[in-house]
């Protein structure tokens, strides 16, 4: 493609999920930029386009899992359930794309192979399956959980049946009626999948390495009266969500878990009955103190023992070697109860790992479990993994993968030193996966849009994170995480689920509201911490000069 004349744009956005869709709207419709979005799928929706497995639904309440930037758009949609299903979320994404006329600037079915920054022209050259593109700005909206992974297991290529991954579920569906199924993995996807497929399968063998803490969703339909009430107070809910810890309005903690035991138990009972991820936020010290954490963890383990009839199975399903909340809390609908079904059994692969896949099934401890279908619910190479599939090269032809070889380095999770005019939406170093993703997406896109407008007015041709600002931010992210119990779980937050991946806590754990204040302060100081290159080589731009010019 070296002789090909590239298509020219102001901005190239990679990914047409909720991040890419909103970026397209703001940059095109509010800044008047010539923008193209590159999407390997055939429709909008991002993770909700790919994750179509039975039982897939959001673990953030649907009230908050939608855009808030447009009152008319907000009021044009009502959610049917407390926790929306994948088909309904995908329908919402399509509704937004229709309403904002987004598809005309999205290249579907397009793979992005690489992007290289040209220091002379101060523009990015993007290599895709559809040809070359050139743009001043490169915006990555590739998602934190889009690089699905199947572990390397001997003999997998010899299996005679079907193999699927929850993150790449066939769009036409999978008929599991009367099939013997191996479900490998018991994270969020597996916890949603099992109760959905068990009734139709002849048998399901669940292969578990690490049990997960899971609390009941208590999902329910939202009737017309409740929907009307939600819409009537939406502005207040949105304002509260933007300054909250997790980007959604949850019941605040009542105090320390080490207080009056009767009050503590009553609150845990109330939150268990209410359902949802707010269970972990019952107390101020759950994620800060081991003893406080143990109280909530013991409570969940006792609940599991009360649901699962077989004592040995119940004990295997009880997490014991990491704090509750250190791995993303799961929200389920009858997951533990599914193990009371006659056609479901649990295979412990922590003490005796999977040895190999045979043509007929999965072999553990010398025994072959015969199956017709293997479903990998083994999750993703989170946050940095999606960048691994794109050869991104900045100044000096330095690869992003080399820059991040020991872990991700960013400033605010938005920019990377040495990669001018590249911005990442909900990247490592931002609240991202510790928050309601759409709240964080909106904050990032709005901030980027304001910055690009600032650059246009100020005559700035290129910007990148200053090295010292990036180093200080990485240190702050690490320091905040080190003061919590997050680092005590071998989670995908740390990259611990991917063999050989540097174990670094990747998201910012200081909360959505605190992070927003940090970003606003940077902007108020003329985008302090960024290096600005002027449009003309003879001109130098100081922060004070930029502020005065704007």
Secondary structure, 3 states (H helix, E strand, C coil): CCCCCCEEEEEEEECCCHHHHHHHHHHHHHCCCCEEEECCCCCCCCHHHHCCCCCCECCCCCCCCCCCCCHHHHHCCCCCECCCEHHHHHHHHHHHHHHHCCHHHEECCCCEEEEEEECCCCEEEEEECCEEEEEEEEEECCCCCCCECCCCCCCHHHCCCEEEEHHHCCCCCCCCCCCEEEEECCCHHHHHHHHHHHHHCCEEEEEECCCCCEEECCCCECCHHHHHHHHHCHHHHHHHHHCCCCCCCCCCCCCCCCCCHHHHHHHHHHHHHHCCHHHHHHCCCCCCCHHHHHHHHHHHHHHHHHHCCCHHHHHHHCCCCCCCCCCCCEEECCCHHHHHCCCEEEEECCCCCEEEEECCEEEECCEEEECCEEEECCCECCCCHHHHCCEEECHHHCEHHHHCCCCCCCECCCECCCCCCEEECCCCCCCHHHCCHHHHHHHHHHHHHHHHHHHHHHCEEEEEECHHHHHHHHHHHHHHHHCCCHHHCCCCCCCCCCCCCCCCCCCCCCCHHHHHHHHHHHHHCCCCCEEEEECCCCCCCCHHHHHHHC
